[in-house]
């Protein structure tokens, strides 16, 4: 995994590319390089920061040039050995053993037609000296990021948005993207926090030409794959997941795993241990007082069971962070306003692994989205039955739950939080209920929080969600939710914070469930095999039964999160007050002070759990301050 940057027909492109590349040093501390050439009457510069994973020698260094092509590449190709054999049989000869060289020669032989053949995570730029054209490419599922700015026929790109914002210095905040971040607590992959910047969509390529023209294409569509897969039968899910996990172990340096003790990480760890005995794993725990206040399950106990059973070298990390110090640090590294504190967990785990000499880790990310493992999936399914209950019964139930507190002075009441959340969407139509089950506000609440001038932006964001949710031909309600999650929640939040947090610690995280073959298998499984009665992710649980003990497979779902309520009541309370009374978001009129005060009061009283809302306001405020100072 690496950091890439470059400029195409851009004023002072060479020095700019050097500065961009330097800002990405944490993504690749093992080496750096820059290649420069001509594109018509302009210049092209490609920069690279290297994290050496495969072929640790200079034959794997980048940017890599051969036969008139130059490549700067961030990623891993798990089918590189098979592609290499195919290319060798066609007459290609290789200098080294890197997947970078495989990609370069595949592009030389097949051009964009090589893209559907690639299996892995990647974002890259390839320059053709013969035509003077630069092509940007992003992987099928949006695992790796790629940001760019176009201006006057030129283009500049980088792996991280902060590099572009800092070095260009004239990007302006996109208010609609910030409204979207308030709704979701992250910026959707279809939007960017700066108006002038863009994200290359997953599964697409963009080509810029010396004359200033551009062309683009889609080489892989998640929606089309899901639509086609629903007509497939007879998938051996256990075999598909094991094959993907084995492929993701490809490395010339040690590989470890995240191990929370939940199904997904336990399954991957057990499979990895089968193919790499004695593999290391990393798990986290929280201070006892914080975990009790948050009513968090004891994940460490389950992680220890898995480690002992499969001979895994388990490293336990207690998280008692200096939150006030980590908040600005994580906001900086996350690039855009992301309000999920799980990013802190990832960063701290990866930091510990890196200090132990580990560069590569496997994560169970993606299984919940693909196999209906979140509580929201089950809750939305239960809501269909709840809607058949007579209103005369539902109304008093809602009244009673509304009056219950979510916490006392000493502990939180998790079941009450869940009940309040459920009743906030259980009566709503399908798409609206699904959106409301995982987002922060309904339309009226969001409109009341932001400036009245942004009411149109609120409607745009909600319309985009509805359009994405309905953009398919799936006849299966559960798989419609899974597809929406895989197009919105997965790339916009989970893959985004995983990439930024791990790379901040100079560590590569691989996600075997977010794999093209696993995705095909997932959407070939009907929803009634994913959610059975009151059990979610059943198809994956059945696949794991042959390997894991039932106490792991069928344990209550854990949370890869943080004790937010404890932090809010102790570490962060003064900062919340400061942001409400004198924050830039309020002073500049983006957020309304009275609405923020109401959120804080509801949380402090224990009647509503607003900890996630307030945490995101803090992350947004820190991001906004930095963004305005860079303009």
C-alpha positions as CSV (number, residue, x, y, z in Angstrom):
1,X,0.0,0.0,0.0
2,X,1.3,3.4,-0.9
3,X,0.5,7.0,-1.6
4,X,0.3,8.4,-5.1
5,X,0.2,11.9,-6.5
6,X,0.8,13.8,-9.7
7,X,0.1,16.6,-12.0
8,X,-0.8,16.8,-15.7
9,X,-0.4,20.0,-17.7
10,X,-0.5,22.0,-14.4
11,X,1.5,25.2,-13.7
12,X,4.7,24.4,-11.7
13,X,3.6,20.8,-11.7
14,X,7.0,19.3,-10.7
15,X,7.4,21.2,-7.4
16,X,3.7,20.7,-6.7
17,X,4.0,17.0,-7.2
18,X,6.9,16.9,-4.8
19,X,5.0,18.7,-2.1
20,X,2.0,16.5,-2.6
21,X,4.1,13.4,-2.4
22,X,5.9,14.6,0.7
23,X,2.5,15.1,2.4
24,X,1.8,11.4,1.8
25,X,4.9,10.2,3.5
26,X,3.0,8.3,6.2
27,X,1.4,6.2,3.5
28,X,4.8,5.0,2.3
29,X,7.8,5.5,4.6
30,X,9.9,2.9,2.7
31,X,10.7,5.0,-0.4
32,X,9.8,7.8,-2.7
33,X,10.1,8.8,-6.3
34,X,9.0,11.2,-9.1
35,X,8.9,10.7,-12.8
36,X,8.6,13.7,-15.2
37,X,7.9,13.9,-18.9
38,X,6.0,15.7,-21.6
39,X,2.3,15.7,-22.6
40,X,2.0,17.7,-25.8
41,X,3.2,21.2,-25.0
42,X,2.8,20.6,-21.3
43,X,4.4,18.5,-18.5
44,X,3.4,15.5,-16.6
45,X,4.8,14.5,-13.2
46,X,4.0,11.3,-11.3
47,X,4.9,10.9,-7.6
48,X,5.0,8.0,-5.3
49,X,5.5,7.0,-1.6
50,X,6.2,3.3,-1.1
51,X,5.1,0.9,1.7
52,X,7.1,-2.2,0.7
53,X,4.9,-5.3,0.9
54,X,5.6,-7.4,-2.2
55,X,9.1,-7.4,-3.9
56,X,11.0,-5.4,-1.3
57,X,13.9,-4.7,-3.7
58,X,14.4,-1.8,-6.1
59,X,12.7,-3.7,-8.9
60,X,9.4,-2.9,-7.1
61,X,10.2,0.9,-6.8
62,X,7.8,3.4,-8.3
63,X,6.9,5.3,-10.4
64,X,7.6,2.4,-12.7
65,X,8.4,2.9,-16.4
66,X,8.6,0.4,-19.2
67,X,8.1,0.5,-23.0
68,X,6.6,3.9,-23.1
69,X,4.3,3.5,-20.1
70,X,4.7,5.0,-16.6
71,X,2.7,3.9,-13.6
72,X,2.2,5.2,-10.0
73,X,0.1,2.6,-8.2
74,X,-1.4,2.3,-4.7
75,X,-2.8,-1.2,-3.9
76,X,-2.4,-4.9,-4.0
77,X,-3.4,-7.4,-6.7
78,X,-4.3,-10.7,-5.1
79,X,-4.4,-12.5,-8.5
80,X,-1.1,-11.1,-9.6
81,X,0.6,-14.6,-9.7
82,X,-2.1,-15.9,-12.1
83,X,-1.9,-12.8,-14.3
84,X,1.8,-13.0,-14.3
85,X,1.7,-16.6,-15.6
86,X,-0.8,-15.6,-18.3
87,X,1.4,-12.7,-19.4
88,X,4.5,-14.9,-19.4
89,X,2.8,-17.5,-21.6
90,X,2.0,-14.7,-24.0
91,X,5.7,-13.7,-24.2
92,X,6.2,-11.0,-21.5
93,X,9.3,-11.1,-19.4
94,X,9.6,-9.6,-15.9
95,X,12.5,-7.9,-14.1
96,X,11.1,-8.5,-10.5
97,X,8.3,-10.1,-8.6
98,X,6.1,-7.0,-7.8
99,X,2.4,-6.8,-8.6
100,X,3.2,-3.3,-9.9
101,X,5.1,-4.7,-12.8
102,X,2.3,-7.2,-13.5
103,X,-0.2,-4.3,-13.7
104,X,2.1,-2.3,-15.9
105,X,2.5,-5.2,-18.4
106,X,-1.2,-6.0,-18.2
107,X,-2.0,-2.4,-19.2
108,X,0.5,-2.6,-22.1
109,X,-1.1,-5.8,-23.4
110,X,-4.8,-5.1,-22.8
111,X,-5.2,-1.4,-21.9
112,X,-8.5,-0.7,-20.1
113,X,-9.7,-4.2,-20.9
114,X,-7.3,-5.5,-18.3
115,X,-9.4,-3.8,-15.5
116,X,-12.1,-6.4,-15.2
117,X,-9.4,-9.0,-14.8
118,X,-7.9,-7.3,-11.7
119,X,-8.8,-8.7,-8.3
120,X,-7.7,-6.6,-5.4
121,X,-7.7,-3.0,-4.1
122,X,-6.1,-0.3,-6.0
123,X,-6.0,3.3,-7.3
124,X,-3.4,4.2,-9.9
125,X,-2.4,6.6,-12.7
126,X,-0.8,5.4,-15.9
127,X,0.8,7.7,-18.5
128,X,1.3,6.7,-22.1
129,X,4.3,8.5,-23.6
130,X,3.2,7.7,-27.1
131,X,-0.2,9.4,-26.9
132,X,0.5,11.9,-24.1
133,X,-2.6,10.6,-22.2
134,X,-3.0,10.1,-18.5
135,X,-5.5,7.6,-17.1
136,X,-6.7,7.4,-13.5
137,X,-8.3,4.1,-12.2
138,X,-10.0,3.1,-9.0
139,X,-10.9,-0.4,-7.8
140,X,-14.3,-2.0,-8.2
141,X,-15.6,-1.5,-4.7
142,X,-13.9,1.8,-3.7
143,X,-11.5,0.3,-1.2
144,X,-8.7,2.7,-2.1
145,X,-9.2,6.5,-2.5
146,X,-8.3,8.8,-5.4
147,X,-9.0,12.5,-5.4
148,X,-8.4,15.0,-8.2
149,X,-9.0,18.6,-9.3
150,X,-9.4,19.6,-13.0
151,X,-8.7,23.1,-14.2
152,X,-8.1,24.6,-17.6
153,X,-7.4,21.3,-19.3
154,X,-5.0,20.3,-16.5
155,X,-5.4,17.9,-13.6
156,X,-3.8,17.2,-10.3
157,X,-4.4,14.1,-8.2
158,X,-3.5,12.5,-4.8
159,X,-4.4,9.6,-2.5
160,X,-5.6,12.1,0.1
161,X,-7.8,15.1,-0.1
162,X,-5.8,17.0,2.5
163,X,-2.8,17.1,0.3
164,X,-4.7,18.8,-2.5
165,X,-6.5,21.2,-0.2
166,X,-3.2,22.2,1.5
167,X,-1.0,22.5,-1.6
168,X,-3.6,24.1,-3.9
169,X,-4.8,26.4,-1.2
170,X,-7.8,27.8,-3.0
171,X,-10.4,25.0,-2.6
172,X,-13.8,26.0,-1.1
173,X,-15.9,24.0,1.3
174,X,-19.0,22.4,-0.3
175,X,-21.8,23.1,2.1
176,X,-24.0,20.4,0.7
177,X,-21.3,17.8,1.4
178,X,-21.2,19.0,5.0
179,X,-25.0,18.7,5.3
180,X,-24.6,15.2,4.0
181,X,-22.0,14.5,6.7
182,X,-24.4,15.7,9.4
183,X,-27.1,13.3,8.1
184,X,-24.8,10.3,7.8
185,X,-21.8,11.3,10.0
186,X,-19.6,10.9,7.0
187,X,-19.5,12.3,3.4
188,X,-20.9,9.9,0.8
189,X,-18.4,8.7,-1.7
190,X,-20.4,10.4,-4.5
191,X,-19.6,13.8,-2.9
192,X,-16.5,15.7,-1.9
193,X,-16.0,18.1,1.0
194,X,-14.5,20.7,-1.4
195,X,-16.4,22.0,-4.5
196,X,-13.5,21.9,-6.9
197,X,-12.3,18.4,-5.9
198,X,-13.7,15.1,-7.1
199,X,-13.5,11.5,-6.1
200,X,-13.0,8.9,-8.9
201,X,-16.1,6.6,-8.5
202,X,-15.4,2.9,-7.8
203,X,-15.1,0.7,-10.8
204,X,-14.3,3.6,-13.2
205,X,-11.5,5.2,-15.2
206,X,-10.9,8.8,-16.3
207,X,-8.5,9.7,-19.2
208,X,-7.2,13.2,-19.8
209,X,-5.6,14.2,-23.2
210,X,-3.0,16.7,-24.3
211,X,-5.6,18.8,-26.1
212,X,-7.6,19.2,-22.9
213,X,-10.3,16.6,-23.7
214,X,-11.4,13.8,-21.4
215,X,-13.1,10.5,-21.6
216,X,-14.3,8.1,-18.9
217,X,-15.8,4.7,-18.5
218,X,-17.2,2.1,-16.1
219,X,-15.5,-1.3,-16.1
220,X,-17.4,-2.8,-13.2
221,X,-20.8,-2.0,-11.6
222,X,-21.9,-3.2,-8.2
223,X,-25.5,-2.6,-9.1
224,X,-25.2,-4.7,-12.3
225,X,-23.4,-7.5,-10.5
226,X,-26.0,-7.6,-7.7
227,X,-28.9,-7.6,-10.3
228,X,-27.3,-10.5,-12.2
229,X,-26.2,-12.5,-9.1
230,X,-29.8,-12.7,-7.8
231,X,-30.5,-15.2,-10.6
232,X,-27.5,-17.4,-9.6
233,X,-27.9,-20.5,-7.5
234,X,-25.7,-23.1,-5.7
235,X,-23.0,-20.8,-4.2
236,X,-20.5,-22.5,-1.9
237,X,-19.9,-19.5,0.4
238,X,-17.4,-21.2,2.7
239,X,-15.2,-22.1,-0.2
240,X,-15.4,-18.5,-1.7
241,X,-14.6,-16.9,1.6
242,X,-11.7,-19.3,2.3
243,X,-10.2,-18.7,-1.2
244,X,-10.5,-14.9,-0.8
245,X,-8.8,-15.1,2.6
246,X,-6.0,-17.2,1.3
247,X,-5.4,-14.8,-1.6
248,X,-5.3,-11.9,0.8
249,X,-2.3,-13.4,2.6
250,X,-0.1,-12.8,-0.4
251,X,2.9,-10.8,1.0
252,X,6.6,-10.7,1.5
253,X,6.2,-9.3,5.0
254,X,4.3,-10.6,8.1
255,X,0.5,-10.4,8.0
256,X,-1.7,-10.2,11.1
257,X,-5.4,-9.8,11.7
258,X,-7.9,-7.8,13.6
259,X,-9.6,-10.0,16.1
260,X,-12.6,-8.6,18.0
261,X,-14.0,-11.9,18.9
262,X,-17.0,-11.4,16.7
263,X,-18.0,-13.7,13.8
264,X,-16.3,-11.8,10.9
265,X,-12.9,-11.3,12.4
266,X,-12.9,-14.7,14.1
267,X,-13.8,-16.4,10.8
268,X,-11.0,-14.7,8.9
269,X,-8.5,-15.2,11.7
270,X,-9.3,-19.0,11.8
271,X,-9.0,-19.3,8.0
272,X,-5.8,-17.3,8.0
273,X,-4.3,-19.5,10.8
274,X,-5.1,-22.5,8.7
275,X,-2.9,-21.2,5.9
276,X,-0.4,-19.3,8.0
277,X,0.0,-21.1,11.4
278,X,0.9,-19.0,14.4
279,X,-0.4,-15.8,12.8
280,X,-0.6,-12.7,15.1
281,X,-3.9,-11.0,15.9
282,X,-4.7,-7.7,17.6
283,X,-7.7,-7.0,19.8
284,X,-8.9,-4.1,21.9
285,X,-10.6,-3.5,25.2
286,X,-11.7,-0.4,27.1
287,X,-11.3,0.8,30.7
288,X,-13.8,-1.2,32.8
289,X,-15.6,2.0,33.9
290,X,-16.0,3.2,30.3
291,X,-17.3,-0.2,29.1
292,X,-19.8,-0.4,31.9
293,X,-21.2,3.1,31.3
294,X,-21.6,2.2,27.6
295,X,-23.0,-1.2,28.4
296,X,-20.4,-2.8,26.0
297,X,-20.0,-6.6,25.7
298,X,-16.8,-8.3,26.8
299,X,-15.2,-8.9,23.4
300,X,-11.8,-9.9,24.9
301,X,-13.2,-13.1,26.3
302,X,-14.3,-14.3,22.8
303,X,-11.1,-13.2,21.2
304,X,-9.1,-15.3,23.7
305,X,-11.2,-18.3,22.9
306,X,-10.5,-18.0,19.2
307,X,-6.8,-17.3,19.7
308,X,-6.3,-20.4,22.0
309,X,-8.3,-22.7,19.7
310,X,-6.4,-21.8,16.5
311,X,-2.9,-21.1,17.9
312,X,-3.0,-17.4,17.3
313,X,-0.5,-15.1,18.9
314,X,-3.0,-12.6,20.5
315,X,-2.0,-9.0,21.4
316,X,-4.4,-7.2,23.6
317,X,-4.6,-3.4,23.6
318,X,-6.5,-1.5,26.3
319,X,-7.9,1.8,24.8
320,X,-7.9,4.6,27.3
321,X,-7.0,7.4,24.9
322,X,-6.3,11.0,25.5
323,X,-9.4,11.9,23.5
324,X,-8.8,15.6,23.4
325,X,-5.4,15.0,21.8
326,X,-6.7,12.3,19.4
327,X,-9.7,14.2,18.2
328,X,-7.8,16.8,16.1
329,X,-5.2,14.2,15.0
330,X,-7.8,11.8,13.7
331,X,-9.8,14.6,12.1
332,X,-6.7,15.6,10.2
333,X,-6.0,12.1,9.0
334,X,-9.6,11.2,8.0
335,X,-9.5,13.9,5.2
336,X,-13.3,14.6,5.4
337,X,-15.6,15.0,8.4
338,X,-16.1,11.4,9.6
339,X,-17.8,11.0,13.0
340,X,-17.3,7.3,13.6
341,X,-15.0,6.8,16.7
342,X,-14.1,3.4,15.4
343,X,-11.5,5.2,13.4
344,X,-9.6,5.7,16.7
345,X,-9.7,2.0,17.4
346,X,-8.3,1.2,13.9
347,X,-5.5,3.8,14.3
348,X,-4.5,2.6,17.7
349,X,-4.5,-1.1,16.7
350,X,-2.5,-0.4,13.6
351,X,0.0,1.7,15.5
352,X,0.6,-1.1,18.0
353,X,0.9,-3.6,15.1
354,X,3.4,-1.3,13.3
355,X,5.5,-0.9,16.4
356,X,5.7,-4.7,16.6
357,X,6.9,-4.8,13.0
358,X,3.6,-5.7,11.3
359,X,2.8,-3.9,8.0
360,X,-0.2,-5.8,6.8
361,X,-3.5,-6.7,8.6
362,X,-6.7,-8.5,7.6
363,X,-10.0,-7.0,8.7
364,X,-13.6,-8.4,8.6
365,X,-14.9,-5.2,7.2
366,X,-17.7,-5.6,4.7
367,X,-19.3,-8.8,6.0
368,X,-22.1,-6.9,7.8
369,X,-23.0,-4.9,4.7
370,X,-23.0,-7.9,2.3
371,X,-24.7,-10.5,4.6
372,X,-27.2,-8.4,6.6
373,X,-25.3,-8.4,9.9
374,X,-26.2,-5.0,11.3
375,X,-29.0,-4.5,13.8
376,X,-30.6,-2.1,11.4
377,X,-31.2,-4.9,8.9
378,X,-33.0,-7.0,11.4
379,X,-34.8,-4.0,12.8
380,X,-36.1,-3.0,9.3
381,X,-37.3,-6.6,8.8
382,X,-39.0,-6.5,12.2
383,X,-40.6,-3.2,11.3
384,X,-42.6,-4.8,8.6
385,X,-44.3,-6.9,11.3
386,X,-44.6,-4.0,13.7
387,X,-46.5,-2.0,11.1
388,X,-49.2,-4.7,11.2
389,X,-49.7,-4.1,14.9
390,X,-52.9,-2.0,15.5
391,X,-52.1,1.7,16.2
392,X,-54.0,1.5,19.5
393,X,-51.3,-0.8,20.7
394,X,-48.3,1.0,19.1
395,X,-49.1,4.5,20.5
396,X,-49.0,3.6,24.2
397,X,-45.8,1.6,23.6
398,X,-44.1,4.6,22.0
399,X,-45.3,6.9,24.8
400,X,-43.8,4.6,27.5
401,X,-40.5,4.2,25.6
402,X,-40.2,7.9,25.0
403,X,-40.2,8.5,28.8
404,X,-37.6,6.0,29.6
405,X,-34.0,7.3,30.2
406,X,-31.1,6.0,28.1
407,X,-28.7,6.3,31.0
408,X,-28.3,7.0,34.7
409,X,-25.4,8.8,36.3
410,X,-23.4,5.5,36.5
411,X,-24.4,3.4,33.5
412,X,-26.1,3.4,30.1
413,X,-29.2,1.4,29.2
414,X,-28.5,-0.2,25.9
415,X,-31.8,-1.8,25.3
416,X,-33.6,1.5,25.9
417,X,-31.4,3.2,23.3
418,X,-32.2,0.4,20.8
419,X,-35.9,0.7,21.5
420,X,-36.0,4.4,21.0
421,X,-34.0,4.1,17.8
422,X,-36.4,1.4,16.5
423,X,-39.5,3.4,17.1
424,X,-38.0,6.4,15.3
425,X,-38.4,4.6,12.0
426,X,-40.6,1.6,12.4
427,X,-43.7,3.2,11.0
428,X,-42.0,4.7,7.9
429,X,-41.9,3.5,4.2
430,X,-39.1,1.2,3.2
431,X,-36.5,3.5,1.9
432,X,-37.2,6.2,4.4
433,X,-37.2,3.7,7.3
434,X,-33.9,2.2,6.1
435,X,-32.3,5.7,5.9
436,X,-33.6,6.7,9.2
437,X,-32.4,3.5,10.9
438,X,-28.8,4.4,10.4
439,X,-28.6,8.1,9.8
440,X,-28.5,10.9,12.4
441,X,-31.6,13.0,11.8
442,X,-35.0,13.0,10.0
443,X,-35.6,15.8,7.5
444,X,-37.2,18.2,10.0
445,X,-34.4,17.7,12.5
446,X,-31.7,18.2,9.9
447,X,-33.3,21.3,8.5
448,X,-33.7,22.7,12.0
449,X,-30.0,22.2,12.7
450,X,-28.5,24.0,9.7
451,X,-28.9,27.5,8.2
452,X,-32.3,28.1,6.6
453,X,-30.4,28.8,3.4
454,X,-29.4,25.2,3.3
455,X,-32.9,23.7,3.1
456,X,-32.3,22.9,-0.6
457,X,-29.1,21.1,0.2
458,X,-31.1,19.0,2.8
459,X,-33.5,17.9,0.1
460,X,-30.7,17.2,-2.4
461,X,-29.0,14.9,0.1
462,X,-32.2,13.0,0.9
463,X,-33.1,12.7,-2.8
464,X,-29.7,11.2,-3.5
465,X,-30.2,8.5,-0.9
466,X,-33.6,7.6,-2.3
467,X,-32.3,7.5,-5.9
468,X,-29.4,5.2,-4.9
469,X,-31.6,2.9,-2.8
470,X,-34.1,2.4,-5.7
471,X,-31.5,2.1,-8.4
472,X,-31.7,-1.7,-8.9
473,X,-34.0,-4.5,-10.1
474,X,-33.7,-6.6,-6.9
475,X,-36.9,-8.2,-5.8
476,X,-35.5,-9.1,-2.4
477,X,-36.0,-6.6,0.5
478,X,-33.0,-7.7,2.5
479,X,-30.7,-7.6,-0.5
480,X,-31.9,-4.2,-1.4
481,X,-30.7,-3.0,2.0
482,X,-27.4,-4.9,1.5
483,X,-26.9,-3.2,-1.9
484,X,-27.6,0.2,-0.5
485,X,-25.1,-0.4,2.3
486,X,-22.5,-1.6,-0.2
487,X,-22.9,1.5,-2.3
488,X,-23.2,4.1,0.4
489,X,-22.2,3.0,3.9
490,X,-19.3,0.8,2.9
491,X,-17.2,3.1,0.6
492,X,-18.4,6.3,2.3
493,X,-17.6,5.4,5.9
494,X,-16.1,2.0,6.7
495,X,-13.6,1.7,3.8
496,X,-12.8,5.4,4.0
497,X,-11.9,5.5,7.7
498,X,-10.1,2.1,7.5
499,X,-7.8,3.4,4.7
500,X,-7.1,6.7,6.4
501,X,-6.6,5.4,9.9
502,X,-4.4,2.5,8.9
503,X,-2.3,4.5,6.5
504,X,-1.8,7.2,9.2
505,X,0.0,4.4,11.1
506,X,1.9,3.3,7.9
507,X,0.0,0.1,7.9
508,X,-2.0,-1.7,5.1
509,X,-5.4,-3.2,6.0
510,X,-6.8,-5.8,3.7
511,X,-10.5,-6.7,3.5
512,X,-11.2,-10.2,2.2
513,X,-15.0,-9.9,2.4
514,X,-14.8,-6.8,0.1
515,X,-13.8,-8.9,-2.8
516,X,-15.4,-9.2,-6.2
517,X,-15.9,-13.0,-5.9
518,X,-17.4,-12.7,-2.4
519,X,-19.7,-9.9,-3.5
520,X,-21.0,-12.1,-6.3
521,X,-21.6,-14.9,-3.9
522,X,-23.3,-12.6,-1.4
523,X,-25.9,-11.3,-3.8
524,X,-26.6,-14.8,-5.1
525,X,-27.9,-15.6,-1.5
526,X,-31.5,-14.7,-1.0
527,X,-32.5,-12.5,1.9
528,X,-34.4,-15.3,3.6
529,X,-31.1,-17.1,4.1
530,X,-29.4,-14.0,5.5
531,X,-32.0,-13.1,8.1
532,X,-33.9,-16.1,9.6
533,X,-36.4,-15.3,12.2
534,X,-34.5,-12.9,14.6
535,X,-31.1,-13.9,13.5
536,X,-29.0,-11.9,11.1
537,X,-26.1,-12.9,8.9
538,X,-27.3,-16.5,9.0
539,X,-25.7,-17.6,5.6
540,X,-22.3,-16.5,6.8
541,X,-22.8,-18.1,10.2
542,X,-23.7,-21.4,8.5
543,X,-20.6,-21.2,6.4
544,X,-18.4,-20.7,9.5
545,X,-20.0,-23.4,11.6
546,X,-17.5,-26.1,10.3
547,X,-14.6,-24.1,11.7
548,X,-15.7,-22.0,14.7
549,X,-17.3,-23.0,17.9
550,X,-21.0,-22.1,18.3
551,X,-20.3,-19.7,21.2
552,X,-18.4,-17.5,18.6
553,X,-20.7,-18.0,15.6
554,X,-23.9,-17.3,17.6
555,X,-22.7,-14.8,20.2
556,X,-24.5,-11.5,20.4
557,X,-23.1,-9.0,18.0
558,X,-20.3,-6.8,19.3
559,X,-19.5,-3.2,18.5
560,X,-16.3,-2.0,17.0
561,X,-16.9,1.4,18.5
562,X,-16.0,3.4,21.5
563,X,-17.5,4.5,24.8
564,X,-18.8,7.8,23.5
565,X,-21.3,8.4,26.3
566,X,-18.5,8.1,28.9
567,X,-16.2,10.4,26.9
568,X,-19.0,13.0,26.4
569,X,-19.8,13.0,30.1
570,X,-16.2,13.4,31.2
571,X,-13.4,14.2,28.7
572,X,-15.3,16.1,26.1
573,X,-18.1,18.0,27.9
574,X,-16.1,21.3,28.1
575,X,-15.3,21.1,24.4
576,X,-18.9,20.5,23.5
577,X,-19.9,23.7,25.3
578,X,-17.1,25.7,23.7
579,X,-18.2,24.5,20.2
580,X,-21.8,25.3,20.8
581,X,-21.2,28.8,22.3
582,X,-18.3,29.9,20.2
583,X,-17.5,27.5,17.4
584,X,-16.9,28.5,13.8
585,X,-19.8,26.5,12.5
586,X,-22.2,28.5,14.7
587,X,-20.4,31.9,14.2
588,X,-20.5,31.4,10.4
589,X,-24.1,30.5,10.5
590,X,-23.8,27.0,9.2
591,X,-25.2,25.4,12.4
592,X,-27.9,26.9,14.7
593,X,-26.8,27.4,18.3
594,X,-30.3,26.7,19.8
595,X,-30.5,23.3,18.0
596,X,-27.0,22.3,19.3
597,X,-28.0,23.4,22.8
598,X,-31.1,21.2,22.6
599,X,-29.0,18.2,21.5
600,X,-26.6,18.7,24.4
601,X,-29.4,19.1,26.9
602,X,-31.2,16.0,25.8
603,X,-28.0,14.0,26.1
604,X,-27.0,15.4,29.5
605,X,-30.5,14.7,30.9
606,X,-30.2,11.0,29.9
607,X,-33.5,11.1,28.0
608,X,-31.9,10.7,24.6
609,X,-28.6,9.3,23.5
610,X,-27.1,12.2,21.5
611,X,-23.4,11.2,22.0
612,X,-22.9,10.2,18.4
613,X,-24.5,13.5,17.2
614,X,-22.3,15.6,19.5
615,X,-19.1,13.6,18.6
616,X,-19.7,14.3,15.0
617,X,-20.3,18.0,15.6
618,X,-16.9,18.1,17.3
619,X,-15.2,16.3,14.4
620,X,-17.0,18.6,11.9
621,X,-15.9,21.7,13.9
622,X,-12.3,20.6,13.9
623,X,-12.4,19.8,10.2
624,X,-14.1,23.1,9.4
625,X,-11.5,25.1,11.2
626,X,-8.7,23.5,9.4
627,X,-10.5,23.8,6.0
628,X,-11.1,27.5,6.5
629,X,-7.5,28.1,7.5
630,X,-6.3,26.4,4.3
631,X,-8.5,28.5,2.0
